[in-house]
Amino acid sequence: MTAQILDGRVMARQIIADCHAAAVALEEAGRPAPTIAVVRVGEDPPSVRYAEQIHKVFTRAACGFRLAALPETAREIDLEKTLLGLSQDASVNGILLQLPLPPGFDRGRAFAAIEPAKDVDGVTPANAGRLFLDRGRYFIPNTPLGGLELLRRYGIGVAGKHAVVVGRSEIVGRPMAILLLRENATVTICHSHTADLAALTRQAEVLVLGTGRPGLISSDMVRPGAVVLDFGINVVADKVVGDVDFASVSTVASAITPVPGGTGPMTNAMLLTNTLQAAEWQGTT
């Protein structure tokens, strides 16, 4: 068996094109371009590269981009004031706080300074709670939302299937489990204290990885015909790899996301989509 490659680059281009058309229509109607503000403390190289990627995506979609880069010497109060200021700035529709923060920073305190209506990555307690309860307006973290959208665009349904999510982070594993439950999958969550991980992953019809452990999942841990979503981003010998041993697992799975080029591009596309949605909800579109 050779797995179908779930190409996030192709699907992300389609989403960006749709968002570009929507932004152009707004401009022609005399309305402001939906705008995101990316906030960073320090110059962590992966964070710098990620901000550059976001800038390119938003530029391609004719949307606005602002970068608030605080120095490594910034204090928590400086970050809080920046986030509060952007939350009150009517020209900004979405706010993304880049992680990791420097040692000593309380990211929970930082998240609390973001206006939930502009929290386009779904990190505030208000948005997380609304996602859990499925009530009112809320934003879903872009990474799991992008993975689910990728499945939808490839026509892969999860209703009635057993999904196993390996990883329980608040921005990938846990929200992905909730999304799968909402799609009527039966969900098992595994983590670092799970006994006999392989016994559970072999049961998965949909296997989701988000651990940050390169090559954690080998072909003998995957059920033949499973759909594999790999959210892992790991740098090994100057190469970006996922949590899955792609070469071996792709001979067992029915469909799989590559790393890079799978779930990653979808994350930025969903950030763009959420920012457009934020602008609409804020009444600026």
NUNUSE-206214 format. One line per field, with one value per residue: residue in one letter; x, y, z of N, C-alpha, C in turn. Coordinates in steps of 0.001 Angstrom, whole numbers, padded with zeros to 6 digits. Example, Ala and Ser with C-alpha at 12.3 -4.5 7.8 and 13.67 -1.06 7.14 Angstrom:
! NUNUSE-206214
rest = (A_S)
n_X = (013190_012850)
n_Y = (-005690_-002250)
n_Z = (007800_007080)
ca_X = (012300_013670)
ca_Y = (-004500_-001060)
ca_Z = (007800_007140)
c_X = (013200_012900)
c_Y = (-003300_000030)
c_Z = (007800_007870)
END
This chain:
! NUNUSE-206214
rest = (M_T_A_Q_I_L_D_G_R_V_M_A_R_Q_I_I_A_D_C_H_A_A_A_V_A_L_E_E_A_G_R_P_A_P_T_I_A_V_V_R_V_G_E_D_P_P_S_V_R_Y_A_E_Q_I_H_K_V_F_T_R_A_A_C_G_F_R_L_A_A_L_P_E_T_A_R_E_I_D_L_E_K_T_L_L_G_L_S_Q_D_A_S_V_N_G_I_L_L_Q_L_P_L_P_P_G_F_D_R_G_R_A_F_A_A_I_E_P_A_K_D_V_D_G_V_T_P_A_N_A_G_R_L_F_L_D_R_G_R_Y_F_I_P_N_T_P_L_G_G_L_E_L_L_R_R_Y_G_I_G_V_A_G_K_H_A_V_V_V_G_R_S_E_I_V_G_R_P_M_A_I_L_L_L_R_E_N_A_T_V_T_I_C_H_S_H_T_A_D_L_A_A_L_T_R_Q_A_E_V_L_V_L_G_T_G_R_P_G_L_I_S_S_D_M_V_R_P_G_A_V_V_L_D_F_G_I_N_V_V_A_D_K_V_V_G_D_V_D_F_A_S_V_S_T_V_A_S_A_I_T_P_V_P_G_G_T_G_P_M_T_N_A_M_L_L_T_N_T_L_Q_A_A_E_W_Q_G_T_T)
n_X = (000847_000506_000476_-001956_-000945_-001551_-001672_-000835_000086_-001085_-003849_-003805_-003086_-005424_-007208_-006013_-006266_-009055_-009440_-008030_-009657_-011879_-010794_-010089_-012599_-013567_-011876_-012644_-015125_-014550_-013671_-011582_-008591_-008566_-006592_-003731_-001898_001227_002909_005967_008516_011852_014303_013950_015008_013285_010786_011100_011317_008789_007080_007802_006829_004070_003680_004154_002019_-000231_000229_000000_-002706_-003770_-004125_-003675_-000639_001059_003924_004895_007670_009242_012116_014547_015031_012680_010022_007484_005339_005654_005046_002412_001221_001563_-000044_-002545_-002832_-002974_-005272_-007150_-006945_-008558_-007839_-006664_-007447_-006899_-004856_-001776_000181_003474_005069_007964_007796_010204_012188_010652_008441_004918_002804_000086_-000842_-000167_-001795_-004259_-004337_-005106_-007685_-010543_-012141_-010301_-008553_-007189_-005968_-007136_-006345_-007024_-008628_-011390_-012040_-011135_-012831_-015355_-015015_-014848_-017400_-018893_-020339_-021687_-019752_-016486_-012930_-010964_-007949_-005413_-003765_-004851_-007354_-006644_-005727_-008092_-009565_-008041_-008538_-011265_-011233_-010041_-011970_-012194_-013858_-014576_-016502_-017822_-015449_-012490_-010424_-007140_-005333_-002162_-000564_-001171_-001285_-002314_-002763_-002773_-003169_-005331_-007433_-007732_-008731_-011249_-012396_-012505_-014268_-016548_-016994_-018025_-016309_-014841_-012816_-009517_-007097_-003649_-000524_002560_002558_001163_000573_001977_001892_001935_000046_-002329_-002122_-002152_-004795_-006008_-008039_-007905_-005063_-003444_-000736_001134_003528_006174_008321_010660_010185_008717_006583_006482_006149_005165_003534_001223_-002052_-002963_-004076_-004823_-005524_-003220_-002348_000146_001393_003818_006777_010017_013516_016075_019345_019565_017294_013759_011459_008707_006636_006314_007735_008115_008828_008475_005886_004246_003934_002076_-000146_-003309_-003622_-001658_-000034_002670_005818_008014_005125_002569_000441_001442_001376_-001396_-001957_-001184_-002963_-005404_-005078_-005218_-007854_-009280_-008664_-009982_-012562_-012684_-012606_-015048_-016858_-016266_-017426_-016158_-016167)
n_Y = (-001199_002215_005299_007926_011212_013879_016917_019826_022223_022633_022785_024937_027027_027281_028174_030602_031993_032267_033898_036136_037050_037787_039855_041731_042384_043729_045948_047191_047956_050011_049460_048671_046645_043378_042888_041598_041476_040509_039420_039413_038396_038976_037355_034717_032323_030384_031590_034081_033318_032184_034383_035794_034070_034266_036950_036892_035260_036804_039074_038027_037582_040081_041291_042976_043326_043495_043842_043473_043583_042908_043628_041247_042011_042962_043413_041573_043302_045062_043479_042886_045435_045983_044015_044679_047219_046672_045182_047130_048637_049710_049315_046908_043573_040936_039143_037605_035917_035059_032031_030288_032160_034247_032906_033019_034486_034550_032801_032420_034713_036523_035647_036304_039003_039469_040497_038536_038592_039175_037173_035247_032798_031231_031005_032160_031890_032331_031704_029051_027864_028281_026786_024234_023988_024480_026880_030015_032612_031850_031298_028769_027040_027410_025342_022622_023123_023516_020955_019450_020725_020027_017264_017390_018648_016748_014903_013055_011480_011324_010419_008034_006653_005362_007537_008274_010389_011519_013207_016044_018824_022243_023671_021982_018991_018664_020514_019349_016833_017539_018652_016407_014822_016390_015890_013437_011276_008533_009069_008677_009816_010011_010201_011230_009558_007353_003922_001315_002481_001767_-000270_001100_002995_001284_000666_002769_004309_006811_008549_010847_013002_014945_015597_016462_014769_013385_010878_009190_007449_004415_002136_-000301_000453_001369_001033_-000871_000917_003184_006694_009267_012052_014292_016509_017168_019092_019013_019488_017768_017020_019298_019025_019238_017310_015083_013685_011177_008293_008804_007477_004704_004526_005547_003443_001881_003297_004675_007296_010240_013003_014911_016036_018590_020477_019501_019669_022105_024383_024669_025672_028404_029242_028913_030776_033110_032871_032942_035541_037080_036302_037379_040116_040386_039745_041824_043880_045377_044654)
n_Z = (000000_-000830_000635_000278_-000259_001779_000821_002145_001138_-001377_-000725_001036_-000660_-002150_-000174_000571_-001830_-001948_000303_-000536_-002625_-001124_000441_-001511_-002460_-000241_-000202_-002577_-001804_-000178_002363_005235_005026_006430_009306_010914_013977_014950_017751_019424_021705_021980_019796_018833_016569_015081_015593_014400_011724_011381_011717_009441_007479_007993_007354_004568_003707_004438_002919_000332_000329_000282_002735_005909_007849_010899_012943_016218_017774_020619_022651_023947_026499_027469_029838_031666_032083_029986_027765_028390_028286_025579_024373_025446_024366_021586_021632_022034_019794_017021_014399_014221_013727_014456_016824_017357_019567_019725_020588_021920_025043_026736_029497_032703_032017_032256_030444_030588_031855_029872_027725_028809_028486_025932_023856_023621_021272_019369_019426_017466_017414_019240_022008_024424_027676_027425_024717_024615_026478_025272_022973_024106_025205_022985_022416_021534_019891_018830_018554_017052_017771_015332_014289_014867_013694_011045_010390_010531_008529_006329_006164_005534_003015_001487_001466_003541_005948_009493_011172_013369_013440_015065_016623_017524_019482_019937_022282_024291_024320_024876_022586_020427_020790_022756_021803_019252_019841_020838_018537_016870_018334_018020_015388_015507_015934_017759_020451_021652_023901_024106_025939_027557_029758_029060_029075_027149_024446_021724_021506_021595_019483_017329_017130_015968_013562_012642_013133_015116_015565_017810_019342_019293_019151_017274_014808_016446_015929_014336_011526_012487_014487_013510_012324_009504_006699_008077_008614_008821_010627_010985_013151_014102_014400_013951_014136_012733_012202_010546_009017_008599_010255_011041_013702_012938_011426_008375_005931_006405_007540_005555_003861_004987_005922_004746_004060_004527_006136_004951_006347_005940_004663_005022_007459_008308_006344_006318_008814_008739_006760_008065_010097_008636_007661_010103_010904_008985_009662_012222_011635_010354_012449_014137_012885_010981_008408)
ca_X = (000000_001176_-000488_-002270_-000306_-002459_-000795_-001310_000457_-002105_-005098_-003597_-003133_-006829_-007801_-005440_-006894_-010419_-009326_-007611_-010855_-012718_-010144_-010211_-013986_-013669_-011180_-013485_-016266_-014056_-013491_-010177_-008145_-008394_-005195_-003248_-000699_002019_003682_007087_009506_013134_014555_014038_015049_012056_009709_011363_010952_007345_006483_008032_005875_002746_003693_004008_000663_-001186_000470_-000591_-004159_-004129_-004510_-002674_000248_001879_004799_005338_008803_009823_013475_014716_015078_011345_009429_006121_004414_005787_004271_000996_000779_001501_-001225_-003733_-002933_-003450_-006654_-007992_-006681_-009617_-007270_-006152_-008549_-006443_-003579_-001100_001356_004383_005711_007945_008168_011457_012043_010122_007174_003725_002036_-001322_-001077_-000100_-003010_-005391_-004312_-005602_-009132_-011004_-012664_-009151_-007706_-007397_-005384_-007935_-005543_-007539_-009569_-012754_-012207_-010976_-014056_-016446_-014776_-015198_-018850_-019493_-021348_-021347_-018694_-015159_-011892_-010328_-006520_-005234_-003120_-005823_-008391_-006086_-005711_-009461_-009938_-007335_-009322_-012515_-010980_-009715_-013143_-011981_-014731_-014114_-017655_-017881_-014119_-011698_-009294_-006197_-004535_-000970_-000177_-002298_-001026_-003525_-002946_-002898_-003787_-006653_-008471_-007967_-009615_-012593_-012892_-012834_-015506_-017646_-017231_-018588_-015324_-014575_-011477_-008618_-005956_-002452_000457_003841_002356_000346_001233_001867_001386_001754_-001197_-003424_-002004_-002516_-006254_-006509_-008380_-007336_-003979_-003015_000497_001551_004356_007502_009331_010879_010188_008099_005680_007002_005099_004564_002629_000115_-003030_-003017_-005191_-005134_-005233_-002240_-002122_001374_001589_005147_007782_011283_014703_017056_020423_019198_016095_012508_010765_007562_006653_006133_008749_007304_009168_007880_004452_003536_003674_001040_-001324_-004056_-003396_-000704_000489_004131_006444_007078_004194_001267_-000404_002036_000767_-002802_-002013_-001181_-004203_-006473_-004840_-005775_-009311_-009772_-008554_-011107_-013760_-012651_-012988_-016496_-017552_-016050_-018223_-015336_-016358)
ca_Y = (000000_003509_006247_009187_012334_014989_018044_021062_023383_022805_023228_026271_027987_027502_028983_031943_032620_032648_035036_037278_037551_038450_041097_042664_042856_044717_047162_047829_048535_051091_049007_048375_045257_042660_043054_040857_041940_039415_039942_038528_038891_038385_037022_033268_032144_029820_032572_035091_032721_031993_035701_036110_033268_034863_038192_036534_034753_037910_039941_037356_037666_041500_041610_043742_042636_044333_043089_044133_042788_043458_043103_040186_042640_043439_042844_041085_044425_045617_042615_043049_046723_045856_043220_045465_048292_046107_044752_048323_049311_049333_048967_045536_042611_039708_039201_036318_035974_033971_031259_030418_033404_034097_032367_033940_035051_033738_032927_032533_036143_037182_035305_037005_040402_039525_040570_037282_038815_039292_036010_034426_031469_030497_030654_032746_031020_032510_030937_027636_027426_028234_025621_023038_023935_024743_027913_031372_032825_031588_030923_027479_027087_027237_024096_021532_023495_023258_019509_019008_021254_019220_016037_017727_018968_015488_014032_011996_011633_010667_009988_006605_006053_005498_008441_008299_011614_011369_014568_016702_020255_023069_024291_020960_017718_018769_021015_018407_015799_018102_018780_015063_014442_017114_015248_012123_010208_008043_009624_008310_010727_009398_011188_010670_008551_006260_002618_000567_003398_001080_-001045_002026_003582_000265_000607_004019_004498_008144_008709_012244_013136_016296_015431_017044_013712_012909_009447_008440_006419_003594_001453_-001386_001052_001953_000101_-000791_001691_004342_008054_009790_013498_014539_017920_017338_019897_018733_019682_016711_017127_020398_018698_019297_016025_015008_012702_009886_007817_008934_006493_003402_004628_005813_002169_001191_004162_004956_008712_010764_014339_014986_017125_019722_020531_018910_020490_023428_025432_024840_026504_029804_029504_029070_032058_034100_032713_033420_037001_037584_036092_038355_041411_040353_039803_043141_044850_046206_044223)
ca_Z = (000000_-000813_001193_-000376_000405_002044_000507_002741_000327_-002415_-000119_001600_-001773_-002479_000898_000457_-003002_-001550_001210_-001349_-003314_-000127_000839_-002645_-002464_000835_-000648_-003591_-001097_000644_003740_005521_004900_007701_009708_012078_014671_015514_018881_019764_022664_021632_018395_018651_015110_014490_015691_013370_010426_011334_011476_008030_006712_008160_006574_003153_003474_004520_001763_-000831_000430_000330_004107_006626_008794_011762_013847_017440_018246_021844_022879_024944_027817_027840_031045_031493_031999_028634_026882_028725_027750_024121_024021_025784_023386_020322_021853_021972_018514_016087_013092_014330_013867_015089_017544_017555_020436_019381_021642_023387_025683_027499_030851_033689_031575_032498_029204_030932_032086_028564_026977_029421_028042_024550_023718_023007_019925_018462_019714_016271_017579_020221_023183_025653_028383_026906_023490_024928_027144_024304_022122_024872_025362_021672_022636_021154_018897_019377_017596_017274_017451_013884_013879_014736_012729_009716_010161_010251_007209_005345_006009_004843_001611_000805_001538_004526_007103_010718_011959_013653_013437_016289_016453_018634_019491_020777_022658_024967_024482_024836_021273_019385_021163_023400_020897_018158_020369_020894_017162_016387_019012_017383_014092_015838_016085_019116_020619_022742_024015_024699_026360_027996_030807_028536_029060_025894_023425_020440_021520_021319_018144_016328_017036_015395_012148_012416_014104_015150_016330_018140_020539_019183_019300_015912_014539_017548_015421_013244_010770_013260_015458_012755_011761_008042_006179_008922_008168_009775_010643_011731_013464_014669_013704_014635_013301_012943_011215_009643_008256_009354_010205_011917_014778_012277_010482_007169_004904_006684_007812_004304_003175_005763_006034_003507_003780_005497_005891_004986_007104_005872_003539_005321_008331_008512_005516_006683_010016_008318_006027_009051_010772_007715_007683_011396_010946_008194_010463_013307_011072_010114_013732_014731_012151_010092_007022)
c_X = (000881_000166_-000725_-001617_-001313_-001633_-001378_-000981_-000612_-003391_-004964_-003641_-004575_-007490_-007304_-006054_-008307_-010386_-008895_-008808_-011756_-012120_-010233_-011619_-014200_-013036_-012032_-014715_-015843_-013834_-012032_-009840_-008077_-006911_-004877_-002032_-000022_002942_004753_007969_010825_013209_014805_013972_013809_010886_009869_010940_009439_006622_006651_007073_004469_002637_003471_002590_-000342_-000998_-000146_-002106_-004654_-004661_-003350_-001886_001024_002696_005177_006416_009435_011216_013483_014680_013706_010853_008017_005135_004479_004968_002778_000447_000650_000240_-002519_-003943_-003467_-004900_-007619_-007863_-007687_-009075_-006695_-007323_-008154_-005093_-003044_000136_002232_004997_006960_008260_009474_011194_011542_008821_006045_002832_000534_-001714_-001072_-001360_-004205_-005459_-004833_-007122_-009633_-011527_-011544_-008188_-007844_-006655_-006056_-007228_-006096_-008490_-010996_-012979_-012073_-012244_-015226_-016273_-015216_-016712_-019598_-020653_-020826_-020307_-017339_-014208_-011245_-008840_-006250_-004665_-004103_-006945_-007919_-006038_-007081_-009920_-009262_-008075_-010597_-012280_-010540_-010854_-012999_-012848_-014209_-015272_-017665_-016533_-013432_-010486_-008436_-005314_-003375_-000411_-001382_-002052_-002308_-003756_-003034_-003712_-005183_-007716_-008750_-008901_-011054_-013191_-013297_-014106_-016712_-017986_-017690_-017594_-015317_-013106_-010763_-007455_-004821_-001438_001674_003696_001484_001154_000947_001202_001076_000454_-002387_-003324_-002378_-004033_-006825_-006834_-007943_-006309_-003425_-001799_000825_002398_005689_008606_009558_010905_009563_007280_006293_005868_004421_003624_001362_-000771_-003027_-004274_-005556_-004832_-004347_-002059_-000932_001569_002991_006045_009080_012430_015740_018095_020064_018023_014874_011770_009609_007751_006548_007355_008058_007567_008488_006370_003662_003289_002557_-000263_-002033_-003877_-002518_-000299_002007_004578_007804_006072_002829_000400_000143_001422_-000693_-002950_-002069_-002447_-005367_-006315_-005416_-007302_-009905_-009705_-009657_-012413_-013833_-013091_-014489_-017254_-017392_-016779_-017423_-015437_-017835)
c_Y = (001246_004563_007433_010308_013470_016276_019351_022286_023678_023371_024626_027334_028298_028415_030427_032694_033080_033877_036301_037895_038308_039793_042151_043233_043908_046039_047921_048474_049658_050726_048619_046895_044606_042600_042246_041552_040727_040002_038927_039204_038197_038009_035524_032957_031487_030792_033656_034559_032573_033314_036108_035332_033861_036136_037893_036088_035895_038885_039346_037482_039108_041907_042300_042919_043672_043443_043966_043254_043479_042871_042016_040737_043139_042726_042349_042229_045079_044802_042809_044358_046669_045119_043975_046597_047806_045651_045920_049075_048828_048932_047557_044594_041346_039894_037786_036542_034772_033339_030590_031838_033186_033505_033432_034596_034050_033849_032988_033981_036896_036907_036102_038463_040567_039556_039305_037441_038967_038116_034983_033093_030699_030125_031212_031772_031125_031669_029439_027083_027315_027077_024352_022871_024050_025734_029275_031428_032555_031224_029615_027609_026657_025890_022922_021851_023232_021779_018981_019492_020468_017910_016310_017929_017751_014481_012869_012277_010866_010144_008476_005916_006255_006362_008395_009527_011420_012757_015293_018190_021042_023708_023277_019767_017838_019369_020076_017294_016290_018210_017418_014536_015118_016553_013798_010968_009744_008315_009077_009287_010008_010500_010469_009604_007384_004966_001916_001411_002676_000298_-000167_002618_002576_000116_001760_003893_005881_008369_010120_012363_014597_016301_016170_016043_013059_011388_008603_007254_005718_002786_000345_-000872_001605_000864_000229_-000057_002907_005647_008691_011289_013781_016039_018197_018186_019753_018946_018639_016790_018130_020084_018767_017976_016046_014030_011281_009548_007710_007816_005155_003485_004861_004544_001378_001984_004293_006408_009273_012182_014308_016108_017375_019551_019942_019846_021907_024533_025691_025712_027973_030171_029700_030359_033192_034056_033246_034940_037658_037441_037108_039726_041474_040502_041168_044250_045745_045747_044346)
c_Z = (000000_-000402_000268_000424_000549_001979_001044_001916_-000723_-001819_000467_000509_-002160_-001455_000809_-000722_-002677_-000635_000461_-002059_-002342_000286_-000258_-002710_-001380_000418_-001660_-002963_-000155_002092_003984_005366_006279_008062_010953_012659_015298_016569_019269_020798_022350_020157_018223_017159_014507_014532_014635_012003_010295_011064_010012_007132_006788_007321_005090_002836_003467_003356_000508_-000843_000515_001697_004822_007627_009581_012683_015020_018058_019450_022061_023940_026365_028280_029092_030747_031322_030623_027632_027123_028155_026230_023697_024328_024786_022049_020452_021713_020647_017463_014719_013060_014570_014606_015745_017694_018408_020137_020629_021077_023834_026454_028883_031818_033300_031829_031262_029467_031170_030760_027748_027496_028993_026616_024565_023015_021577_018896_018606_018594_016313_018705_021495_024488_026343_027843_025657_023730_025575_026181_023328_022838_024965_024029_021804_022194_020054_019544_018247_018034_016957_016004_013479_013806_013751_011304_009393_009811_008874_006091_005097_005214_003353_000807_000901_002495_005753_008305_011562_012122_013705_014790_015985_017705_018470_020451_021040_023224_025202_024303_023478_020140_019868_021729_022479_019726_018612_020422_019494_016598_017040_018369_016013_014271_015730_017538_019390_021853_022733_024734_025024_026929_029079_030331_028518_027737_024810_022123_020381_021189_019910_017060_016188_016219_013913_011688_013514_013995_016058_016563_019388_020483_019433_017944_015809_015622_017040_014211_012627_011575_014349_014800_012171_010241_007577_007002_008194_009230_009574_011548_011916_013997_013783_014487_013653_013694_011829_010118_008724_009162_009155_011193_013060_014239_011438_009119_006162_005153_006858_006528_003492_003850_005778_004694_003078_004884_005126_005934_005909_006473_004722_003790_006138_008498_007673_005863_007931_009641_007556_006981_009858_009929_007736_008984_011501_010126_008975_011606_012811_010826_011426_014388_013981_011230_008649_006668)
END
